[in-house]
């Protein structure tokens, strides 16, 4: 008996009916879809014909026909796939179909170009559009983070180093650090765009030999047709632009992974300081009804690891032989679409998780007190130092901390039992020094500075 075909044929999370919206977005998948890619190939071929007509290289009438008749809805994708499998690249199969579509004008399709010219230009167009989408997502996320930082400017919580309570901070201070990362990412993206959104038209070995003295003129006109920049030199084997783009995505998702890790730990039962937004059933366990797993954070962390892998692949793919490579180029076909889709998905999860983040300020204050004042031992030491010198103050407070650890009670109580302390400080002053909310340093002011800088960058 013949096995019936599967209902769905997707085999990766990018296109999976189950996982595609967890790891990506429809908007970004659309930019990198087969249909969009082939349309970009056609856009490049049409722009080339128009540019060559402007420069007197091919008849203007031929360019008009090529522009009018070269249509995506007339492409036989099955035949194109079969021929691509034989040729190894999709451009010659595409050109075969465009030539037929354009009739007599078809002789001027792909005039003076090489396969990589069209493919690179198409991907440059995709990356340009994808960067616009990432830019908008980062801008929106910065707004979410700015709101969190402002709202919790003065919300005290335990600052932690090496997973141990260190000194008091505010939750707004933590959010401001997150915000500043994405301010920098937005700046990096703006600086990157003109380096990567450039046309590729250079011919077989990159010298524009097939167009004689018209080469630069046609290249510039083609770039203008597509709204792209003109590169200083051919970049067939100079892949730093695309490598930089994917490595920027690795930085973006790396920052999202850092935020995700913070949220996941803070959402653990023992911390219980923040939670992702409540949606009935989201993060539920099949066996433990009490569970509320931080699903968005887990997806953000997974994306950061995957994009990091692709960033390394893109750097490796920069090592190309001579004037046209024998393989590294193909690695980009994997890394670029997947990196953008994963980054868009991670940003989508971040906007959801942080936009509705539940912050338990009472629990933060409770956790700040579980060390019984030890978290502000430095504050007490600095408060005593003017009276007895820093080293003696350190030794006195150290002894008090040991008393708390060995015998219980609070740091304030242990200090109040020491004549070396009460000689200089009354109980009220001791309690003041032992209140973590009174030892936030410049955390609130750092929030103000971060918000001001971020607002300035957005204007």
C-alpha positions in Angstrom: 0.0 0.0 0.0 1.3 3.4 -1.0 2.1 5.7 2.0 0.1 8.9 1.7 2.1 12.2 1.5 2.6 14.1 4.8 0.1 16.9 5.5 3.0 19.3 6.2 6.4 19.1 4.6 8.4 21.6 6.7 11.3 20.0 8.5 12.9 23.0 10.4 11.6 25.3 13.1 11.8 28.2 10.7 8.8 26.9 8.6 7.3 24.3 11.0 3.6 24.6 11.5 4.2 24.0 15.2 7.3 26.1 15.9 7.6 28.8 13.3 5.9 31.6 15.4 7.9 30.6 18.5 11.3 31.1 16.7 10.4 33.7 14.1 7.8 36.1 12.7 5.7 36.1 9.6 7.0 39.4 8.6 10.6 38.2 8.6 9.8 34.9 7.0 8.1 36.8 4.2 11.3 38.8 3.5 13.3 35.6 3.1 10.7 33.4 1.5 11.4 31.7 -1.8 8.9 34.0 -3.6 10.5 37.1 -2.1 13.9 35.9 -3.0 13.0 35.2 -6.7 11.2 38.5 -6.8 14.4 40.2 -5.7 16.3 38.3 -8.4 13.8 39.7 -10.9 14.1 43.2 -9.4 17.9 43.0 -9.9 17.5 41.9 -13.5 15.0 44.6 -14.3 17.1 47.2 -12.6 20.1 46.1 -14.6 18.1 46.4 -17.9 16.8 49.8 -17.0 20.3 51.0 -16.0 21.8 49.7 -19.2 19.1 51.4 -21.2 19.8 54.7 -19.3 23.4 54.4 -20.2 22.8 53.5 -23.9 24.1 49.9 -23.5 20.8 48.2 -24.6 17.7 49.6 -26.4 15.3 51.4 -24.2 12.4 49.4 -25.7 14.0 46.2 -24.7 14.3 47.4 -21.1 10.7 48.4 -21.1 9.7 44.9 -22.2 11.9 43.3 -19.7 10.4 45.4 -16.9 6.9 44.7 -18.0 7.1 41.0 -18.8 9.4 39.7 -16.1 6.7 38.7 -13.5 6.9 36.4 -10.5 3.4 35.0 -11.2 4.7 33.6 -14.5 7.6 31.7 -13.0 7.4 27.9 -13.1 8.9 27.1 -9.7 9.0 23.4 -10.1 11.0 23.6 -13.4 13.2 26.3 -11.8 13.9 24.0 -8.8 14.7 21.0 -11.1 17.1 23.1 -13.2 18.7 24.7 -10.2 19.4 21.2 -8.9 21.4 20.6 -12.1 23.1 23.9 -12.5 23.8 24.5 -8.8 22.6 28.1 -8.8 19.1 29.6 -9.5 20.0 32.5 -11.8 20.6 30.6 -15.1 17.3 28.7 -14.6 15.6 32.1 -13.9 17.1 33.8 -16.9 16.0 30.9 -19.2 12.4 31.7 -18.1 12.7 35.5 -18.3 14.2 35.2 -21.8 11.1 33.3 -23.0 8.7 35.8 -21.2 10.4 38.8 -22.9 10.4 37.5 -26.4 12.7 39.4 -28.8 13.8 41.6 -25.9 14.9 38.5 -24.0 18.3 38.7 -25.7 19.2 41.6 -23.4 18.2 39.9 -20.1 21.2 39.6 -17.8 23.4 41.6 -20.1 27.0 41.7 -18.9 26.1 40.2 -15.5 27.3 37.1 -13.7 25.2 34.9 -11.4 26.7 36.2 -8.2 25.9 39.8 -9.2 22.2 39.0 -9.2 22.2 36.8 -6.1 24.3 39.2 -4.0 22.2 42.2 -5.0 19.0 40.3 -4.2 20.3 39.4 -0.7 21.5 43.0 -0.2 17.9 44.0 -0.8 16.6 41.4 1.6 19.1 42.4 4.3 18.2 46.0 3.8 14.6 45.3 4.4 15.3 42.9 7.2 17.5 45.5 9.0 14.6 48.0 8.7 12.4 45.4 10.5 15.0 44.7 13.2 15.5 48.4 13.6 11.8 48.9 14.3 11.7 46.0 16.8 14.7 47.4 18.7 13.2 50.8 18.8 10.0 49.4 20.2 11.9 47.3 22.8 13.8 50.3 23.9 10.5 52.0 24.7 9.5 49.1 26.8 12.8 49.0 28.7 12.7 52.8 29.2 9.3 52.5 30.8 10.5 49.7 33.1 13.6 51.7 34.1 11.5 54.8 34.8 8.8 53.0 36.7 11.3 51.1 38.9 13.9 53.8 39.3 13.7 53.6 43.1 12.6 50.0 43.5 15.2 48.4 45.8 16.4 44.9 45.2 19.4 42.8 45.8 22.3 43.2 43.4 24.1 39.9 42.9 27.6 39.0 41.8 28.7 35.3 41.3 25.0 34.5 42.2 25.5 35.8 45.7 23.9 38.9 47.1 26.4 41.7 46.8 25.0 45.3 47.3 21.5 46.8 47.0 20.5 48.1 43.5 17.2 49.1 42.0 15.3 47.2 39.4 15.2 50.3 37.4 19.0 50.3 37.4 19.0 46.8 36.0 16.5 47.7 33.3 18.5 50.8 32.4 21.6 48.6 31.8 19.4 46.5 29.4 18.2 49.7 27.7 21.7 51.0 27.2 22.7 47.8 25.4 19.9 48.3 22.9 20.6 52.0 22.4 24.1 50.8 21.3 22.7 48.1 19.0 20.5 50.7 17.3 23.5 52.9 16.7 25.5 49.9 15.4 22.6 49.1 13.0 22.5 52.6 11.6 26.3 52.6 11.1 26.2 49.2 9.4 23.4 49.8 7.0 25.3 51.8 4.4 28.1 49.2 4.4 25.8 46.3 3.6 23.0 47.9 1.5 25.2 48.1 -1.7 24.7 46.8 -5.2 26.8 44.0 -6.6 27.4 44.3 -10.4 30.8 43.6 -11.6 30.8 40.7 -14.1 32.6 37.4 -14.3 35.8 38.2 -12.4 34.6 41.5 -10.9 36.3 43.8 -13.4 33.2 44.9 -15.4 35.1 44.0 -18.5 32.0 43.0 -20.4 30.7 46.6 -20.5 33.9 48.4 -21.5 34.0 52.0 -20.4 30.3 51.9 -19.4 30.8 49.7 -16.4 30.9 52.2 -13.6 28.0 54.2 -15.2 25.8 51.1 -15.4 26.7 50.0 -11.9 25.8 53.4 -10.5 22.5 53.6 -12.4 21.6 50.1 -11.3 22.2 51.1 -7.7 20.0 54.1 -8.1 17.2 51.9 -9.6 17.3 49.7 -6.5 17.9 52.4 -3.9 21.3 50.8 -2.9 24.7 52.3 -2.5 27.7 51.9 -4.8 30.6 49.8 -3.4 34.2 51.0 -3.6 35.2 47.7 -5.2 33.7 44.4 -6.2 32.7 42.3 -3.2 32.2 38.9 -4.7 34.8 37.5 -2.3 34.9 40.4 0.3 32.1 39.3 2.6 32.7 41.5 5.5 29.4 43.4 5.0 27.1 40.4 5.3 29.4 38.9 8.1 29.1 42.2 10.0 25.3 42.1 9.7 25.0 38.6 11.1 27.5 39.4 13.8 25.4 42.4 14.8 22.4 40.0 15.1 24.5 37.8 17.3 25.2 40.9 19.6 21.4 41.7 19.6 20.4 38.2 20.5 23.3 37.9 22.9 21.9 40.9 24.8 18.4 39.2 24.7 20.0 36.0 26.1 21.5 38.0 29.0 18.1 39.5 29.8 16.4 36.1 29.4 18.8 34.5 31.8 18.2 37.3 34.4 14.4 36.9 34.1 14.6 33.1 34.3 16.6 33.1 37.5 14.5 35.9 39.0 11.4 34.0 38.2 12.6 30.8 39.9 10.6 29.8 43.0 13.3 30.8 45.4 13.7 34.3 43.9 10.1 34.9 42.8 10.9 38.5 41.9 9.5 38.8 38.3 7.2 36.8 36.1 6.5 36.8 32.4 3.0 38.0 31.6 0.2 35.6 32.5 -1.6 33.9 29.6 -3.8 31.0 30.5 -1.9 27.8 29.7 1.4 29.5 28.7 4.3 27.8 30.2 2.2 25.0 31.6 3.6 21.6 32.5 1.9 18.4 31.3 2.4 16.9 34.8 2.8 19.7 37.3 -0.2 22.1 37.4 1.6 24.6 39.5 4.3 25.4 36.9 4.5 28.7 35.0 7.6 28.3 32.9 9.3 31.4 31.4 8.7 30.3 27.8 9.6 33.6 26.1 12.9 33.8 27.9 13.7 30.2 27.0 13.1 31.0 23.3 15.2 34.1 23.5 18.1 32.2 25.1 17.9 29.5 22.4 17.9 32.0 19.6 21.0 33.7 21.1 22.9 30.4 21.0 21.8 29.6 17.4 22.6 33.0 16.0 26.0 32.9 17.7 26.7 29.8 15.8 25.8 31.4 12.5 27.9 34.5 13.3 30.9 32.1 13.5 29.9 30.5 10.3 29.7 33.9 8.5 33.2 34.8 9.7 34.5 31.4 8.5 32.8 32.0 5.2 34.8 35.2 4.7 37.8 33.1 3.9 37.3 32.7 0.2 39.7 31.8 -2.6 40.8 34.2 -5.3 38.2 36.2 -7.2 35.2 33.7 -6.9 34.9 31.2 -4.1 34.5 27.5 -4.3 32.0 26.9 -1.4 32.1 29.4 1.5 29.5 31.6 -0.3 26.9 28.8 0.0 27.2 28.9 3.8 25.7 32.4 3.7 22.5 31.0 2.1 22.0 29.1 5.4 23.2 31.6 7.9 21.7 34.9 6.7 18.0 34.0 6.5 18.0 31.9 9.7 19.8 34.5 11.7 17.4 37.3 10.7 14.3 35.0 11.4 15.7 33.9 14.8 16.5 37.5 15.8 13.1 38.7 14.8 11.5 35.9 16.8 13.6 36.7 19.8 12.8 40.4 19.7 9.1 39.5 19.4 9.4 37.3 22.5 11.3 40.1 24.3 8.7 42.7 23.6 6.0 40.4 24.9 7.9 39.3 28.0 9.2 42.7 29.0 6.1 44.6 27.9 4.0 42.8 30.4 6.6 41.8 33.0 5.1 41.2 36.4 7.5 42.8 39.0 6.9 41.8 42.6 8.4 44.7 44.5 7.4 43.2 47.8 9.3 40.1 47.1 12.4 42.1 46.0 12.3 43.9 49.3 11.9 40.6 51.2 14.9 39.1 49.4 16.9 42.2 50.2 16.3 41.4 53.8 17.2 37.7 53.9 20.8 38.4 54.7 19.7 40.2 57.9 21.6 43.3 57.0 24.8 41.6 55.8 24.2 43.0 52.3 25.0 46.4 53.6 28.1 45.5 55.6 30.1 47.9 53.3 27.7 50.7 54.2 28.3 50.2 57.9 32.0 50.0 57.5 32.1 53.2 55.5 29.8 54.8 58.2 32.2 53.8 61.0 35.4 54.6 59.1 35.4 58.4 59.8 35.3 57.5 63.6 37.9 54.8 63.8 39.7 54.5 60.5 38.8 52.2 57.6 40.8 49.1 58.6 39.5 49.1 62.2 36.0 49.6 60.9 36.4 46.7 58.6 37.5 44.5 61.4 34.7 45.5 63.7 32.1 44.9 61.0 33.7 41.6 60.0 33.4 40.4 63.6 29.7 41.5 63.7 29.0 39.6 60.4 30.6 36.5 61.9 28.3 36.8 64.9 25.2 37.0 62.7 26.3 34.0 60.6 27.2 31.8 63.7 24.6 32.9 66.3 21.7 34.4 64.2 20.1 37.8 64.7 20.6 40.8 62.5 23.6 42.9 61.7 22.0 45.8 63.4 21.6 43.8 66.6 25.2 42.5 66.5 26.5 46.0 66.0 24.4 47.4 68.8 26.0 44.9 71.2 29.5 46.2 70.4 30.8 49.1 72.6 33.3 49.9 69.8 30.3 50.8 67.7 27.9 52.3 70.2 30.7 54.6 71.3 30.1 56.4 68.0 26.6 55.5 66.8 23.3 55.2 68.5 20.7 52.6 67.6 18.9 54.9 65.2 22.1 55.6 63.3 22.9 51.9 63.2 19.4 51.0 61.9 19.8 53.7 59.2 23.1 52.3 58.0 21.7 48.7 58.0 18.7 49.6 55.9 19.5 48.4 52.3 17.2 51.0 50.8 19.6 53.7 52.1 22.6 52.2 50.3 21.7 52.4 46.6 24.6 54.4 45.6 23.9 56.4 42.4 21.7 53.7 40.9 18.6 56.0 40.6 20.8 58.7 39.1 22.2 56.3 36.6 18.7 55.5 35.5 18.1 59.2 34.9 21.3 59.4 32.9 20.5 56.3 30.8 17.0 57.5 30.1 18.2 61.0 29.0 20.8 59.5 26.7 18.3 57.0 25.2 15.8 59.8 24.6 18.5 61.9 22.9 19.4 58.9 20.7 15.8 58.4 19.7 15.3 62.0 18.6 
